[in-house]
Amino acid sequence: MQEIIKQEIKDKGIICTRPFTHLEVYVGGNAYCCCADYNDDYYLGNIFEQSFEEIWNGEKINAMRKEVLEGTYKPCHLELCYNIEAPCFADKKTFSTEIQYPFKVGIHADLKCNVKCIFCRDEYVNEPYLTYKHSKLIDSTYIPMLKNAKLLILNGDGELFVSKFYKDLIPKVASTYPDIKFELLTNGLLCDEKHIEQFGLTDRMGLVMVSIHAATEETYNKIVIGSDFKKVIKNIEYLAKLKKEERLGELILSYVVCSLNYKELPEFIEYTYSIGAVPQIWPVVAKGNDSKFCSQDFQKYDVTNKSHPEHEKYVEILNHPVFKKYSIITNDLIVEENKENISHYFET
């Protein structure tokens, strides 16, 4: 699949823009030009050990830029990212590879979370983990780093609405850069009017992605432990109202497909579009920072794997008419066996 996608990229005359426009920093300090799952943990440097400028202009990121320009994409996992991150690809002839400060920055610096999803962690993570180090970087590193940014992405590792670090960071960023927008990754439990206002995010949200993983309360409670399905739905519908009022740019509902929830995919997709949101469907991926807290056997959940006993039933679900009716954000691992019937949604 990797070689097929590389050939498609070559035929279209496009390149990934991320090594030239994007930087993400994770809780341990490692910096990437995209999601760590997408590039086999090819990190560019460590923000606790090097300056931002050393990382952004360093040997490792320049090697990644060379891979992209040559079309070799090592060590990228294009089968994971290509369709999901399609807007990050641009015409090779017209895209400027001049190195500036990043346009998009992701800071995923706090693992603290108020729920535990079965794919993510075995126990609640209630204590800050290395956040004191990130807090020291707010004024010296993160604020200067964002001088060219249009979007700040928060949080891929925990829940930002229970994080003192983000409560300190966001207002400083908002006051320093009045035009910057925020992209939030959240479980939705506290993503309500009160907390949005408290964190200084009112009318500043370019995108909110809510992880929900189910269409019914019964299934949700099996996957997201310690949450409140009804409250999350209420908050999602508040976000949908903000989107309708053009006070929120994009609303995405995220769904990790597994043996517990795949039968609810059609209902989930219908609901998502009914409120003006867009569905994003992920495979189970046992990589990244969360794996240190999770001992689960992911194989038993992964119905996208052809050896899984419920795989054929999963493929039947992919033939449901809802997949022809609507577009979804997903990758080739999810829809490999039904590509002709599934339209990918690309952000504009």
C-alpha positions in Angstrom: 0.0 0.0 0.0 2.9 2.4 0.8 4.3 2.1 -2.7 0.9 2.6 -4.3 0.4 5.8 -2.3 3.9 7.1 -3.2 3.2 6.5 -6.8 -0.2 8.3 -6.5 1.6 11.3 -4.9 4.2 11.3 -7.7 1.5 11.1 -10.4 -0.4 14.0 -8.9 2.8 16.1 -8.6 2.2 16.9 -5.0 4.3 17.0 -1.8 3.6 16.9 1.9 4.0 20.4 3.3 4.3 19.5 6.9 8.1 19.5 7.3 8.1 23.1 6.0 5.0 24.4 7.9 4.3 22.3 10.9 5.8 21.4 14.3 4.4 19.3 17.2 5.9 18.9 20.6 4.9 16.0 22.9 5.0 15.6 26.6 8.5 14.1 26.8 9.9 17.1 24.8 10.3 15.3 21.5 9.4 17.4 18.4 7.9 16.1 15.2 6.7 17.6 11.9 3.5 15.5 12.2 1.8 12.8 14.3 4.4 10.4 15.8 2.2 7.4 14.6 2.7 8.6 11.0 6.5 8.5 10.9 7.8 5.6 13.0 8.8 7.9 15.9 11.2 9.9 13.7 11.6 12.8 16.0 13.5 15.9 15.1 15.0 16.8 18.4 14.0 17.5 22.0 12.7 20.9 23.2 14.2 20.4 26.6 17.7 19.8 25.2 17.8 22.1 22.2 16.4 25.5 21.2 13.4 25.7 18.9 15.7 27.2 16.2 18.1 24.3 16.4 15.3 21.8 15.9 13.5 23.8 13.1 16.7 24.3 11.2 18.4 21.0 12.2 19.8 18.0 10.4 16.9 15.7 11.1 14.2 18.0 9.8 16.2 18.9 6.8 16.6 15.2 6.0 12.8 14.8 6.2 12.4 17.7 3.9 14.8 16.1 1.4 12.8 12.8 1.6 9.6 14.7 0.8 11.1 16.6 -2.1 12.5 13.4 -3.6 9.3 11.5 -3.0 10.8 8.7 -0.9 8.9 9.4 2.3 11.1 7.4 4.6 10.2 6.7 7.4 6.6 7.9 6.8 3.6 5.5 7.1 1.5 7.0 4.3 -1.2 4.3 4.6 -2.0 6.0 8.0 -1.8 9.6 7.1 -2.3 10.2 3.4 -6.1 10.5 3.1 -6.7 11.9 6.6 -4.1 14.6 6.1 -4.8 15.3 2.4 -5.0 19.1 2.9 -1.3 19.0 4.0 -0.3 18.0 0.4 0.2 20.8 -2.1 1.2 21.2 -5.8 5.0 20.6 -5.9 5.5 23.3 -8.6 3.7 26.1 -6.7 4.4 25.3 -3.1 7.1 27.5 -1.6 9.7 25.5 0.4 11.2 28.6 1.9 11.8 27.8 5.5 9.8 30.1 7.9 8.5 29.7 11.4 5.8 27.1 11.4 2.2 28.0 10.3 0.8 25.3 12.5 2.1 24.2 15.9 0.9 21.4 18.1 1.6 21.3 21.8 0.7 18.0 23.5 2.3 18.5 26.9 0.0 17.1 29.6 -1.1 13.5 29.9 -3.6 14.2 32.7 -7.1 13.0 31.8 -10.4 12.7 33.5 -11.4 9.5 31.7 -9.7 6.4 30.5 -10.4 5.0 27.1 -9.7 1.3 26.7 -7.3 1.9 23.7 -5.4 4.5 25.6 -4.7 3.7 29.2 -5.4 1.1 31.9 -5.6 3.6 34.8 -6.6 7.2 35.2 -3.6 9.6 34.8 -4.4 12.3 37.3 -0.9 13.7 38.0 0.9 16.1 35.7 3.8 14.4 34.0 6.8 16.7 33.0 4.4 19.6 32.7 6.5 21.7 35.0 9.2 21.6 32.3 6.8 22.7 29.6 5.5 25.5 31.9 9.0 26.9 32.1 9.0 27.1 28.2 5.8 29.2 27.8 7.4 32.6 27.8 10.9 31.7 26.6 10.1 29.2 23.8 6.4 28.6 23.0 5.3 32.2 22.7 8.2 33.1 20.3 7.7 29.9 18.4 4.2 30.9 17.5 5.0 34.2 15.9 4.1 33.0 12.4 1.4 30.5 13.4 -2.2 30.6 12.3 -3.2 27.6 14.3 -2.3 26.1 17.7 -3.2 22.4 18.2 -4.0 21.2 21.7 -4.0 18.4 23.2 -3.3 14.9 21.8 -2.2 13.2 24.9 -4.6 14.0 27.7 -7.6 16.3 28.3 -6.8 20.0 28.0 -9.8 21.1 30.2 -8.3 19.5 33.3 -4.8 20.9 32.7 -3.4 23.8 34.6 -0.6 24.0 31.9 -3.2 24.8 29.2 -5.1 27.1 31.4 -1.8 29.1 31.7 -0.7 28.8 28.1 -3.9 29.6 26.2 -4.6 33.1 27.6 -1.0 34.1 27.0 -1.1 32.9 23.4 -4.5 34.5 22.8 -3.4 37.9 24.2 -0.1 37.9 22.3 -1.5 36.8 19.0 -5.1 38.0 18.6 -5.5 36.3 15.2 -4.3 32.8 16.1 -6.9 30.1 16.2 -7.0 27.0 18.4 -7.6 23.4 17.4 -8.8 21.3 20.3 -8.7 17.6 20.7 -11.0 16.7 23.6 -13.1 13.9 25.1 -15.9 16.4 25.3 -16.8 15.9 29.0 -15.8 19.4 30.0 -16.0 21.1 26.6 -18.9 23.3 27.6 -19.6 27.0 27.6 -18.2 27.5 31.1 -14.8 25.8 30.4 -14.5 27.3 27.0 -14.9 30.8 28.5 -12.7 30.0 31.5 -9.8 28.9 29.2 -10.1 32.0 27.0 -11.2 30.1 23.9 -14.5 31.8 23.2 -14.7 32.6 19.4 -11.1 31.5 19.0 -11.7 27.8 18.0 -10.8 27.0 14.5 -11.5 23.3 15.0 -12.8 21.0 17.7 -12.4 17.3 17.5 -14.4 15.3 20.1 -13.5 11.6 20.7 -16.7 9.7 21.1 -16.2 6.2 19.8 -19.8 5.1 20.0 -23.4 5.9 18.9 -25.1 4.6 22.0 -24.6 5.1 25.7 -24.3 1.3 26.3 -21.3 1.0 23.9 -19.8 4.3 24.9 -19.6 3.2 28.6 -17.6 0.0 27.6 -15.0 2.1 25.8 -14.8 5.4 27.6 -14.5 4.7 31.3 -15.5 7.4 33.8 -17.3 9.7 31.4 -20.9 10.7 31.0 -22.4 10.0 27.5 -25.4 12.3 28.0 -23.3 15.2 29.1 -20.8 14.7 26.2 -23.7 14.7 23.7 -25.1 17.9 25.3 -21.7 19.5 24.9 -21.3 18.3 21.3 -24.6 19.8 20.4 -23.5 23.1 22.1 -20.4 23.0 19.8 -22.7 22.3 16.8 -24.7 25.4 17.7 -21.5 27.5 17.8 -20.6 26.1 14.4 -24.0 27.0 13.0 -23.5 30.6 14.4 -20.0 30.7 12.7 -18.3 31.0 16.0 -16.5 27.7 15.5 -14.7 26.7 12.3 -15.0 23.0 12.1 -16.5 20.3 14.3 -15.2 16.7 14.0 -16.4 13.6 15.9 -13.7 11.0 16.2 -14.3 7.3 16.3 -11.8 4.5 16.8 -13.3 1.5 15.1 -13.1 -1.8 17.1 -14.9 -5.0 17.8 -17.1 -3.2 20.4 -18.5 -0.5 18.2 -18.1 -1.2 14.4 -21.8 -2.2 14.1 -22.8 1.4 15.2 -20.8 3.1 12.4 -23.8 3.9 10.2 -25.7 5.4 13.2 -22.6 7.4 14.2 -22.2 8.8 10.7 -25.8 9.7 10.4 -25.8 11.5 13.7 -22.6 13.4 13.0 -23.9 14.8 9.7 -27.3 15.6 11.3 -25.7 18.1 13.6 -23.4 19.7 10.9 -20.3 17.9 12.0 -17.9 15.6 10.1 -17.0 12.0 11.1 -13.4 10.9 11.4 -12.9 7.1 11.6 -9.6 5.7 12.9 -8.2 2.1 13.1 -6.8 1.0 16.5 -3.2 2.1 16.5 -1.0 0.8 19.4 1.7 3.4 19.1 2.6 6.8 20.4 2.8 8.3 23.9 -0.3 6.6 25.2 1.1 3.1 24.9 3.2 3.5 28.0 0.0 3.6 30.1 -1.8 0.8 28.2 -1.2 -2.9 28.4 -4.3 -3.9 26.3 -4.0 -6.5 23.6 -5.1 -4.4 20.6 -5.3 -7.4 18.3 -8.5 -8.5 20.0 -10.2 -5.3 19.1 -8.9 -4.7 15.6 -11.7 -5.7 13.2 -9.9 -4.1 10.3 -7.4 -6.9 10.5 -8.3 -9.7 8.1 -7.5 -12.3 10.7 -10.0 -11.0 13.2 -13.0 -13.3 13.7 -15.5 -10.5 13.1 -13.6 -9.0 10.1 -16.1 -10.2 7.5 -19.0 -8.7 9.5 -17.1 -5.4 9.6 -16.7 -5.5 5.8 -20.5 -5.9 5.5 -20.9 -2.8 7.6 -18.7 -0.9 5.1 -21.3 -1.7 2.4 -24.0 0.1 4.2 -25.6 2.9 2.1 -24.5 5.5 4.6 -20.9 5.3 3.2 -22.2 6.3 -0.2 -24.4 9.0 1.1 -21.7 10.9 3.2 -18.0 11.6 3.0 -15.7 10.7 6.0 -12.2 11.5 7.2 -10.3 8.2 7.3 -7.4 6.3 5.9 -6.9 3.4 3.6 -6.6 0.9 6.5 -10.2 1.5 7.3 -11.8 1.4 3.9 -9.3 -0.9 2.0 -12.0 -3.4 1.0 -14.6 -0.9 0.0 -12.8 2.0 -1.5 -15.1 2.4 -4.5 -18.1 3.1 -2.3 -16.4 5.5 0.2 -15.8 9.2 -0.4 -13.0 10.8 1.6 -13.8 14.2 3.2 -11.0 16.7 2.8 -10.8 19.9 4.8 -10.7 23.1 2.9 
